[in-house]
Amino acid sequence: MLRSFASRYWPWAWLLLALLAAAACWNHAVVSAERTHRDVEQTARRELAAHVDAFEHYLTRSIAQMDQVTMQLKHGWEQSGGTLRLDALYRDGMFTDPAFAEIAIYDANGRLLSRAGRRHAGRSHGIRDRSPASFPFHQTNNSSALRIIVPDGALQANQEFVQFTRRLDARDDGFAGVLALTLDARYLTSFYNQRLLGGNGVVAVLGDASTLRMEEHGNTVTLAPGASLFATAPELGSGVGTRLMPGAAFHDHAERLVSWRHSSAYPVLAVAGMTSLEALAPAATDWTRRRNRAFWLGLLTLLLGALATHYSRGIQRQRVRRKAAHQAYRMATEHGSDGFYLAAAVRDGAGAVIDFDIIDCNARGAYFYGLERDQLIGRRISALDQGVFGTTLLPVYLKALQDGNYEDERQMAGDGRLNICWGRRSIVRVGDCLAITLQDVSERKLHERDIEHLALHDPLTGLPNRQWLVRELPRRLAATLERYGALAVLLVDLDDFKHVNDTLGHGVGDQLLQVAAQRLAALMRTGDRVVRMGGDEFLLLVDPAGEGNDLAELALLAERVLAVLAEPVSLGVEAHRIEASIGISCYPRYCGESADHEALLRHADIALFSAKSEQKGHYRFFDASQYVLLSARAHLKHSLAKAIDTGQLSLHYQARVDVVSGQPVSMEALLRWQHPTLGMVPPVQFIPVAEASGLINRLGELVMRQACAQLAAWRDQGLPLVPVSINVSPRQFSYGSVAAQLARHLAQHELDADLLEVEITESAMVADQVDVQAELTAIRALGVRVLVDDFGTGYSSLSQLQRLRLDGLKVDKAFTRELNRSHEGRVFFQAIVSMARALGMTVVAEGVETPAQMALLRELGCHQAQGYLLGRPVSAAAMAASLAELDNRVKLSLVS
C-alpha cells in the first residue's frame, strides 16, 4: 500500500522542485536588482560629483581670467591717470572674444566715462548706462577685490549677462570710480553634459549671498522665460556635497540628485543635478530584464518540472510532453531581447556526462552565434566550444549541472564570428537539462570602460594620470623584483610654467602642456609610459631601466628629454621654449627591494627638488644626502615656527653714525635666534627657510613689534632716541600688508613715524614693480624713510631709483673694502655718492672696519657709516647703556 502511494504521488515531487527552482530564480533576480540599483546610484553620484568638480574648475578658471583682465584694466586706468580709452583697446582687438558683451568705466559720481563692446539697435544688450549695482559697495569699501553680480540685480534663472566689477583708486587711494565688465552668462553656464545629466538636468552658478543665480537646463525642461527650476532657493551650504532633493524643491516636481562644489577662489558654487528617473534608468532597465528573465526561467522550470513528472508514465508520453513544452517555450521567448538555450546532458555508458546537446533556442540566441535557429539546434557544446570559445564552455556547463546554477559575465571572442561582445550568462539546472540565458551587456561594458578610461587618464593630454600610476606602479615593482631587473622614474617639472599661464593665458599654457606631452611620448619605448602627474609635472616610467641599473642610459634619456623640450614651440605669432628640471629615482638601486611605490616617487620628488634648488634646467639622481638635507630644512622650519611662538627670537642693534661728527644718527635692528640646543643660529640659515615656507611675514611683523616696543621703552626711560631701521624681505611685499603693519605698531606705541626706517633689497625693487611701488608709496606716506640695503649687488637701475623716490642708499661692504685698495674702487664709490646726491638721497657706507676707510668716506662726501669700527651689534640693554652715555655727554657739553 505504501509503495502504491509513493508510486502514485512521487512524480509530483518534480513539480515541487520546479516551484522551488522558480522561487530561487525570483529571489536571485530581486537580490541582484537591488544590488544593481545601489551600484547605479553610487555610479551616478560619482559621475555627478566628478562633473561638478570639472565644472567648478572651469568656473574658477573662467572667473580668474575675468579677475586678471579687470585687474590689468584697473592698473592701466590708474597708471594712465584716468585717460585709458576702452574703445581704443576694443579696436585694437583686446576684447575679441564674443563672450565679452561690454566693458565700461564709471567715475566717482557714477557717470559713464568710457565704454566698449557689442551693441545692437541703440541699446547695449539690456545694460543701462547707469552705474552698476555694486557701485555703492565699491564707493564705501576700499577693497579692490572682484565683485560678481547680475546687471539688473534680479535673481532670475536664465540671466543673459553677468557683471564683474572692481573699484578704481585715485592717486591718494581715494575712490575714483568703478570698472564694470559684462559677460555673456552662458560663458559660465555652458557646461551642460546631455549624456550625463539627461534631458531634465540642470547646471547652475550660485552666489554665496544669493546675489547671483544662473542656470542651464536640459532640452526637455519647460519653464517660463527667466524662471528658475528650483521652487525655492537651494540651501546647499559651502564646500562640496551630493544629495537627493525631493520633487517639492523643483517647479516640475521631479526628484533630483544634486551635487555642488564651492569655488576654491571665489564666492560662487557650481551646481549640477539630474532627475532620479534618468539617473536610475539603467537600474530600472536591469530590473525589467531580470524580472522578465526570472519569469521566463520560472515558467520554463515549471514546464520542465511538469515534463519530469510525466516522464515516469512512459517514454513516449514524456517525448510528447517535452515537444509541447519546447513549442510553448519558443513562443514565450521568441521575441525577447535575451538569448535562451536549452541544453540536454549527453552521458556515456557509465552514466557520466560527456557533452551537451542544444535541443532548443530562440532566434535571438541563434543570432548571437551568427546562425539561424535551425542551424544551432542539434549542435553539441563541444563543437561550439572548439570552434569559437577554445574549450571553455563544457567545463562551465558541467559545473552548472553539478551545482544547480551558474552566473557570470564574460567577454566573447573578438574575431567577428559572434554578434555579441560581452554577455551576462545565467545557467539553471532543470532535471538533466540546462536552461541558459544570455543577455547582451556590451553597451554597459563599453560605458564602464569609458568611465574607467576617464578616471585613469588626463583629459588635456590623453596621458595616464596619477591615479593610473598608483594602480600600475606596485604591479610593475613586483614584476621587476621577480625578474631581478630594474625600474626607474623620471619626474619632469616644467620651469616657470606659471609665468606662461599668468602672462599668456591658460589657453597657451594648455597648448604648451600638450606639446610637451607629445614630445615626451615620442621618446618612450614600447613598454615605457609617460604620466601627467598634475599641473606642469610629468613622470616617465622606464621599465625595464637597463641592465644593472645602468645610470648612463638614464642620464642619456634625461639629457634627451631636456633637449627635445628645449626646442622652440610656435604658438600663434610667438615662439616659446620649454625648460625643465628632472629628478630621477631607480628601483631597487636607491630604494632597496623592500621599498614600495610611494618611496620610489618620494625619492624622485626629492631629486627634483635638489635639481631645481641647484640650477633649473638640469637633472639629478636621488641621493640619500638630499633626503637628509630636506629633513634638516623641515626640522629647521618647525623649530623656527616654534621659536616665533616661544620668544626665542630677539633684536640686536648696530649703530649708524654721521661721518663728520661721529655721532650716532640711527641704528639697524638685526634679528637673532638663540636656539635652546643649537645655540645661536645665523640669519643666513633661517631667513631663506622663512622665505621659502611663508614664515617671513610672521618674522617681519615680530621685528616691527619688538623694534617699536623697544623705542617706546627707551622713550619712557628718558633716553635720547635715534631712528631704528628694520629689514623687509621682498617676500613680505607679496602679502601686501607692510605699510598697514607699520602703521598699526606705530599707533599702538604712540611713536613718531620718523623714528622708524625700512631697508629693502634691490631684488625687491625689480620684482612686481607696480605692487612694490604702491607699498613703498604707502610706507613713505606714513613718514617712514625707505633705504636700499646692500646697494650695488643687485640689478636696480637709475630709473627705478628715480621712480620709487627712495630716501637713502646703503652701499654694500664690498665697495667699502675696495675704497683704499684700488683706484677703481674709489671711483665707483664716488659715482654712487654723486648719483645719490643728485637724487637727494642719503648715502650710508656699510662694513666700515678701518680708520683709513673712514677718512676716505669723509673726503668723498659720504653722509653716514656703519661697521665694526663704529660698533658691533649689541643687545637692547647694551644699546640702552650707549644711549645713556650719549645723553650724559650731551648734558655735560651743555653745562660746559
FENJOKA-V419444 format. One record per residue. N is the residue number from 0. OMEGA is omega as a letter, one per 30 degrees, with the letter a starting at -180 (NA if undefined). Layout:
n omega
N OMEGA
N OMEGA
This chain:
n omega
0 l
1 l
2 l
3 l
4 l
5 a
6 a
7 a
8 a
9 l
10 a
11 l
12 l
13 l
14 l
15 l
16 l
17 l
18 l
19 l
20 l
21 l
22 l
23 l
24 l
25 l
26 l
27 l
28 a
29 a
30 a
31 l
32 l
33 l
34 l
35 l
36 l
37 a
38 a
39 l
40 l
41 l
42 l
43 l
44 a
45 a
46 l
47 l
48 l
49 l
50 l
51 l
52 l
53 l
54 a
55 l
56 l
57 a
58 a
59 a
60 l
61 l
62 l
63 l
64 l
65 l
66 a
67 a
68 a
69 l
70 l
71 l
72 l
73 a
74 l
75 a
76 a
77 l
78 a
79 a
80 l
81 a
82 a
83 a
84 a
85 a
86 l
87 l
88 a
89 l
90 l
91 l
92 a
93 a
94 a
95 a
96 a
97 l
98 l
99 l
100 a
101 l
102 a
103 l
104 l
105 l
106 a
107 l
108 l
109 l
110 a
111 l
112 a
113 a
114 l
115 l
116 a
117 l
118 l
119 l
120 l
121 l
122 a
123 l
124 l
125 a
126 a
127 a
128 l
129 a
130 a
131 a
132 a
133 a
134 a
135 a
136 a
137 a
138 a
139 a
140 a
141 l
142 l
143 a
144 l
145 l
146 a
147 a
148 l
149 a
150 a
151 l
152 a
153 a
154 l
155 a
156 a
157 l
158 l
159 a
160 l
161 a
162 l
163 a
164 l
165 a
166 l
167 a
168 l
169 a
170 l
171 l
172 l
173 a
174 a
175 a
176 a
177 l
178 a
179 l
180 a
181 a
182 l
183 a
184 a
185 l
186 a
187 a
188 a
189 a
190 a
191 a
192 a
193 a
194 a
195 a
196 l
197 a
198 a
199 a
200 a
201 l
202 a
203 l
204 a
205 l
206 a
207 a
208 l
209 l
210 a
211 l
212 l
213 a
214 l
215 a
216 l
217 a
218 l
219 l
220 a
221 a
222 l
223 l
224 l
225 a
226 l
227 l
228 a
229 l
230 l
231 l
232 a
233 l
234 a
235 a
236 a
237 l
238 a
239 l
240 l
241 l
242 l
243 a
244 a
245 a
246 l
247 a
248 a
249 a
250 l
251 l
252 l
253 l
254 a
255 l
256 a
257 l
258 a
259 l
260 l
261 l
262 a
263 a
264 a
265 a
266 l
267 l
268 l
269 a
270 l
271 a
272 l
273 a
274 l
275 l
276 l
277 a
278 a
279 a
280 l
281 l
282 l
283 l
284 l
285 l
286 l
287 a
288 l
289 l
290 l
291 a
292 l
293 l
294 a
295 l
296 l
297 l
298 l
299 l
300 l
301 l
302 l
303 l
304 l
305 l
306 l
307 l
308 a
309 a
310 a
311 a
312 l
313 a
314 a
315 l
316 l
317 l
318 l
319 l
320 a
321 l
322 l
323 l
324 l
325 l
326 l
327 l
328 a
329 l
330 a
331 a
332 a
333 a
334 l
335 l
336 l
337 l
338 l
339 l
340 l
341 a
342 a
343 a
344 l
345 a
346 l
347 a
348 a
349 l
350 l
351 l
352 a
353 a
354 l
355 l
356 l
357 a
358 l
359 l
360 l
361 a
362 l
363 l
364 l
365 l
366 l
367 a
368 a
369 a
370 l
371 a
372 a
373 l
374 a
375 a
376 a
377 l
378 l
379 a
380 a
381 l
382 l
383 a
384 a
385 a
386 a
387 a
388 l
389 l
390 l
391 a
392 a
393 l
394 l
395 a
396 l
397 l
398 l
399 l
400 l
401 a
402 a
403 l
404 a
405 l
406 l
407 l
408 a
409 l
410 a
411 l
412 a
413 a
414 l
415 a
416 l
417 l
418 l
419 a
420 l
421 l
422 l
423 a
424 l
425 a
426 a
427 l
428 l
429 a
430 l
431 a
432 l
433 l
434 a
435 l
436 l
437 a
438 l
439 l
440 a
441 a
442 l
443 l
444 l
445 l
446 l
447 l
448 l
449 l
450 l
451 l
452 l
453 a
454 a
455 a
456 l
457 a
458 a
459 a
460 a
461 a
462 l
463 a
464 a
465 a
466 l
467 a
468 a
469 l
470 a
471 a
472 l
473 l
474 l
475 l
476 l
477 l
478 l
479 a
480 a
481 a
482 l
483 a
484 a
485 l
486 a
487 l
488 l
489 l
490 a
491 l
492 l
493 a
494 l
495 l
496 l
497 l
498 l
499 l
500 a
501 a
502 a
503 l
504 a
505 l
506 l
507 l
508 l
509 l
510 l
511 l
512 l
513 l
514 l
515 a
516 a
517 a
518 l
519 a
520 a
521 a
522 a
523 l
524 a
525 a
526 a
527 l
528 l
529 a
530 l
531 a
532 a
533 l
534 a
535 a
536 l
537 l
538 l
539 l
540 a
541 a
542 f
543 a
544 l
545 a
546 l
547 l
548 a
549 a
550 a
551 l
552 l
553 l
554 l
555 l
556 l
557 l
558 l
559 l
560 a
561 a
562 a
563 l
564 a
565 l
566 a
567 l
568 l
569 l
570 a
571 a
572 a
573 l
574 a
575 l
576 l
577 l
578 a
579 l
580 a
581 l
582 a
583 l
584 a
585 l
586 g
587 a
588 a
589 a
590 a
591 a
592 a
593 a
594 l
595 a
596 l
597 l
598 l
599 l
600 l
601 l
602 l
603 l
604 l
605 l
606 l
607 l
608 l
609 l
610 a
611 a
612 a
613 a
614 a
615 l
616 a
617 l
618 l
619 l
620 l
621 l
622 a
623 l
624 l
625 l
626 l
627 a
628 l
629 l
630 l
631 l
632 l
633 l
634 l
635 l
636 l
637 a
638 a
639 l
640 l
641 l
642 l
643 a
644 a
645 l
646 l
647 a
648 l
649 a
650 l
651 a
652 l
653 a
654 l
655 a
656 l
657 a
658 a
659 a
660 a
661 a
662 l
663 l
664 l
665 l
666 l
667 l
668 a
669 a
670 l
671 a
672 l
673 a
674 a
675 a
676 a
677 a
678 a
679 l
680 a
681 l
682 a
683 l
684 a
685 l
686 l
687 l
688 l
689 a
690 a
691 a
692 a
693 l
694 a
695 l
696 l
697 l
698 a
699 l
700 l
701 l
702 l
703 a
704 a
705 a
706 l
707 l
708 l
709 l
710 l
711 l
712 l
713 l
714 a
715 l
716 l
717 a
718 l
719 a
720 l
721 a
722 l
723 l
724 l
725 a
726 l
727 l
728 l
729 a
730 a
731 a
732 l
733 l
734 l
735 a
736 a
737 a
738 l
739 l
740 l
741 a
742 a
743 a
744 l
745 l
746 a
747 a
748 l
749 a
750 l
751 a
752 a
753 l
754 a
755 l
756 l
757 l
758 l
759 l
760 l
761 l
762 l
763 a
764 a
765 a
766 l
767 a
768 a
769 a
770 a
771 a
772 l
773 l
774 a
775 l
776 l
777 l
778 a
779 l
780 l
781 a
782 l
783 l
784 a
785 l
786 l
787 a
788 l
789 a
790 l
791 a
792 a
793 a
794 a
795 a
796 l
797 a
798 l
799 l
800 a
801 a
802 a
803 l
804 a
805 a
806 a
807 l
808 l
809 a
810 a
811 a
812 l
813 l
814 l
815 a
816 a
817 a
818 a
819 l
820 a
821 l
822 a
823 l
824 l
825 a
826 l
827 a
828 l
829 l
830 l
831 a
832 a
833 l
834 a
835 l
836 l
837 l
838 l
839 a
840 l
841 l
842 l
843 l
844 l
845 l
846 l
847 a
848 a
849 l
850 a
851 l
852 a
853 l
854 l
855 l
856 l
857 a
858 a
859 l
860 l
861 a
862 a
863 a
864 a
865 l
866 a
867 l
868 a
869 l
870 l
871 l
872 a
873 l
874 l
875 l
876 l
877 l
878 l
879 l
880 l
881 l
882 l
883 l
884 l
885 l
886 l
887 l
888 l
889 a
890 l
891 l
892 l
893 a
894 a
895 NA
